[in-house]
């Protein structure tokens, strides 16, 4: 999972590296990560990565002299890490939460029909629009579950950094297992800023044979994995007892929990993110923590379906790493990680804003297998940054409060050190509707 080739790395129109050294960026204030706040400093950026963090005006001047060019002042505001969306379905962007909410099986059926009627070209446009909306809100990296191939085509051309999870499922029908695996057996062509992953859809729609086949691919090609897990009580009921709303659609049950199936296949570990996790059985949070898997919560989707409160305290007591994602516009009012953070804080107001930001940056990066390259602005990490409209003089605590309440607007966004602001609509950078 490499950064990929870039024809002109760096930042903005003056950022090409060469004999004059790296580009030097300054802003009124810099948030390297949730616990590191610097006023009057900046960044050295080279080759699309952060080379150094400059902690004072004197350090900025020295770096600019060494680079042989003046620093680029980004202006008033707070320069912060690009947000990371740990779970999305960008090809569903045009569905705009117009589907029935309950029962869940009816929503799934309506979703499949609506997506089936879109056509390949429209789905690709939808995926492109979804990525642009995320960028406009300051999200520079996304984990996109791609069912139709539209996400792969959109990600190959767009500026966002994408972990592209190719989805497979067989609904526990043996004749569908081998074709599903064949569909993802050939690796995607390498693209800058696109990392290939795989998503066995869910433990109740991917059979044990399919999970084992996916595990073989993962070991051979070192792919990140994401799985929908324990989303509804009906899913848990069918897996354990074969009864409930899914019984008529899925047939005989394995009579094992979803977590048992994933662990038996060798898919429960640090390279796997589990999405939703609304209904964990006794002891399952401790198992997740022990195996190092990251759990992705999607507050907007949780609110859309009016589900029972998410078990925040159970996961945090167990030490589970928690990340945030948007899911899709089929079950969410927007694609904006600022809104997801605000909804998380509304549901659990006792959460520290710095912890919530980490769920949308560093922990989300870990969920995608990119924890050593995105999610903060430390040396060696990608220069994926957002310039937020905020009063830097108010300090770190005030800024974190505003950002995680969805109250900041975006002035500029960069991926691999290059601004993508001109590709975005002004109206899309406003604070989200929460």
N, C-alpha and C positions, 0 to 999 in steps of 0.2 A: 504494500500500500504506500506508494511513493507519491511525492508532490506532483510529478509529471513535468513535461517540458513546457516552457513558456517562451514565446518569441521575444517578449520585452518585459521582464520582471521589474518590480519596483513600485513606486507610488506616483501616480499622476503624471503630468506632462514633463516634469523635471526629474523623474525617478530612475531613469535608466542607469544601471551601474556600469562602471568602467574605470578608467584611470583616475577619475576624481573621487572614487570611493562611494560609500552608501549615501542614501538620502537621509536627511535629518528633519524630523517632524516635530512641531510643537503645538500645544494647545493650552488653554487656561489651566486645565487640570487633567490629570491622567489617572485612570483606574486600571492598574495592571491586572489585578484580580480583586475579588471582593474585599480583601483585607489590606490592600496596598494602594494608597492614595498619594499622589505627588502633585504639588502645585509648582508651576514655573519650570517644569522639566519637559521631557519629550522622548522620542524614540529614534534610534538609528535603524534603518531598514535596508536590507540588501537581498537581492534574489528572492523577493517575495516573503522574506522572513524577518523577524525582529532580531537584529544583531546585538543591540544593547539598549538598556533602559537608562535614560539620562535623568538624574535625580535633582538637578539644580540648573539655574540659568548659566552658571559658569561651565557646567558639563556640556550644555547645549552649545555654547560658544566654542569650546575646545573641539567638539565633534564636528562642527561646521567648518572650522579651519582645516581639520584633517581631511574632510571630504572635499574641500576646494569649492564649496558652493554655500550660499546662505541657507539657513534653515527655512523650511516651508511652514509658515504659520497657518494652522488650520482655523484659527479664529476663536472667538468666544464660545465656550461650551466645554463639555467633558468628553474626552477621548476614552472609550471603553472597549473591551473585547466584543467582537461580533457574537451575537446570540446563536445558540445551537438548538435546532428543533430535532429532538430525538425520534420523532415518529410522525410521518405524514403520508398521505395518499394524494399526491399532487394531481394525478390524472382525473380526480373527482372534483376539481375546483369549481366547475360551473354548476354543480348540483345544489350549492347554496342552501344547505339545511332545509330543503323543501320536501323531504321524505317523511312518512309517518314515523312517529317516535316509538310507539308500542303497538302490539308486542314486538319484541326484537326480531323474531323470525320474519314478521311482515316487513319490517324495515329492510332486512337483508334481501328479501325477494324484490322489493321495489328498487333497491340499489342496483341489483344485478340487471334488472330490466332497463333502468335508466342508463347505466353505463353501456349496455349492449346496443342501445340505440344511438350512441354518440358518433361512432365511426372513428377510424384511426387518426385522421387528420385533426378532427376536433378534439380528441383526447390529448394529442400532442400539444395543441394550442392551450388547452386547459392546464396541462402540466407546466408549460412555460409561464402562463399567467400566475399560477400558484407560487412558483419560485420567485417571480418578480414581486409579488405581494409580500412574501417573507423578507426579501431584501429591503424593501421599502420600510419595513418595521425594524430593521437592524439585525435580521437573522442572516448570517453569512454561510452557515452549514446546515444541511438538512439530511435526515435519514428518510428516504422516500421509498415506500413499498410500491413496486411496479408490477402490476398484474398483466397488463396488455402489451408492454413494450414501449408505450408512449413516454413514460418517464425516462427511459434510456435514451431515446432520441432527443428529448428536450434537454437533458443534462449534458449531452455531448456538445451542445452549442451555447448553453447559458453560462453566465459568469459565476453563479453560485457554486459552492463546494458541496458535492452530493455523495452520500453513501447510498448507492442504488441497490436496494434489496429486491432481487427477482423472486416473485412469489410462486410457490408451488402448493398444491393441495390435491387430494384424491378422494376426500369425503369417505374414507374407509372402504372404498371400492377397489378391490385388487386389480381389476383390469385397467385402472387409471394410474396406478403407481409408476410403472415403467415409463409410459409416455410423459408423465410429469417430470420425471428425472431426466429424460432425454432432452426435454425442452431447455434445461439449464446446464447441460453437460459441457457445452462449449463456452469458454470464457468470453466475456465481452472484450472488444478492442480497447486498448489502453487510451484513456483520455485525460488531459490535464484536469485536475480537481474532481475527477469522478472515480470513486472506489466501488468495486463490485462487492455485493453481499448477497445473502440468500435469506428468504423468509418462508419456512414452512408455515402456512397461514396461521393455524392454531392447533392446539393439541386435540381438539375434538373434530378437526377437519383434515388432519394429516395423520395417516395411519402409522403404526409402528414401523412397518416396512419403509414407508416414505421417510420417516424421521431418520432411520438408520442409513438410508441412501444419502440423505442430506449430510449426515455426519461424516460419511466417507468423502463427499466432495469438500467439506469444510477442512478435514485433515489434509487432503491432498493439495488444496489451493489456498488454505489459510484465510477463509472467508469469514467476515463478521456475520452473525446470525441475529435475527429478530423474530419473535413469535408472539402472537396474541395469546394471552393466558389468563384464565380465571376471570373473564370479563363479566359473566352473568351467573346467577345461581343455576339457571337451566343447563348451562354448559357443564358445570361441576356435577350436577345431578346425573346427566346422561353418562358421563365418563365413569362415575362410580357405581351406578345402579342400573343404567340402561333405560331409565324412565324419564318422563317429562316431555317438554315441548320438542326436543330434538330427536326423540326416539323414532318418530314416523319418517324423518328425513334421512337419518344416518344408519338405521338398522342396529345390529348387535353391538353392544357396548364392550370395551376392553375390561371393564370393571377395575380400572386403576385410575388414579388421579393423573391430571395432566402433568404435574411435576414429576411423578414417578415415570411416566412415559418419556419425558425429555431426558431425565437422568439415565434411564436404561439405554437410551440411544447414544449417550455420550454428548449431549447438547447442553448440559447445564453447567455453565462455567463462566469465567470472565469474558469470553468472546461472545456471549449471548445476552441480549436484552429481552426482557419479558414486558409486554405491553398490557396495561390496564391493571391486572391484579386486584380487582375489586372485592373478590370473595376468597381470600386465602384460608385454607384449612389450618387447623391447629398444628403448630410447629413449622409450617411452610415458610414464614418469614425468616426463621432461624436457618433453614436449609438454604434459602437464597443468599443470606449473608455469608454462610460458610463456604458456598461455592463461588462467591464473587460475582454473581450475575447482577446486572443493573435492572431495576424496575422503572419503567416509564409510565408516568401518570399523565393523562390528558384531561385537564380540568374543564376545557370547553365542551368536550364530548360528554364528560360526566354530568355537567349541568344540563346539556341538551336532553339527555335521557332521564333527567331528574332521578338519578340513582341515589341509593342510600349513601351516607357520608363515607368518603374514602378513609380507609384505616391508617391514617398517617402515623398515629402513635405506635401501633403494632410494628410497623416497618422500622420506624426510627429506633424503638427500643431494641430491636433485633440487630441493628447496625446495617440495614440494607442501604445500598447506594440508591438514591432516588433522583430521577431525571424527569424533565417535562417535555411534552410534545403537543402538537396541535391536532393530530389526527387529520380529518378531512373536512371540507366544506359540506359534505353530506351529513355531518353530525356536529357542525360547529358554525358559529356565526362569522368567524373570521379566520385568517391565517396570520397570526401575529403573536409572537412569543411574549411581547409586553402584556398582552391580554391574558395569556396563560398564567404568567406570574401573578397578575392582579387577582385572578380567580382563585389561585392557590392560596393567596394570603387572605382572601375573603372567607374561604372555607376553613382555614386554619390560622386565625389572626395571631396566634402565639408564635408562629414561625418567625425567625430572625430574617430580615430582608437580605442579609448577606448569604444566608443559606439558600434562600429562594433563588437568588441570582446564580449561585453555584449550580442549582438544578437545571438552569437554562444556559449554562456555559460549560464549566468543567465536568460536571457529572453527566451532562448530555453528551459531551465529547467522549467520555469513557464508554457510554452506552453504544456509541458508534464505532468503537475501536480506534478513536483518534485522540485519546487522552494525552498523548505525548506531542501533539502538534497543533491542536486548536483548543479554544476555550479560555485562554488568557493571553496576555501580551508580554510574557516573559521571554528572555533570550532563547532562540532556537525555535520558537513557535511561529506559526504563520502570522503574517501581518494582516489579519482579518480584523478590522476595527470599525467602530461606529462613533460618529461625533453627535452627541446628544445636545439638544438645546436645554440647558440647565444653568443655574447660577453656581459657578464653581466656588464662589466665595462662601457659600452656605456649608461647604464641607462634605466629607464622605457620607456621614450618616444621613444627611438630608437628601443627597443625590440617590442613595440606595433606596430610601423611602419613596422618592418620586418614581424612580425607574420601575421598581417592583409593584407599584400601584398603577402602572400603565399611564403615568402622567407626563412622560417626556416625549417630545417630538424629535425626529431624526433630521440632522442637517446633511450628513454625508455618510457613505458606507464604502468600505474598501474590502476587496478579496485579494489575497496574495499581494497586498500592498498597492493595488490599483483601484482607484475610485470608480464606482459604478453609478454614482449619483446621477449623471446625465441620462442614464437609461431609465430612470424612475420618474413617476408622475409626482408633482409637488403635493397633490392632495393625499397621496397614499402614505406620506411620511408623518402625518399628524398622529397624535396619541390615539390609541384604539378606543372604540366604544366598549366599555366594560359593564 
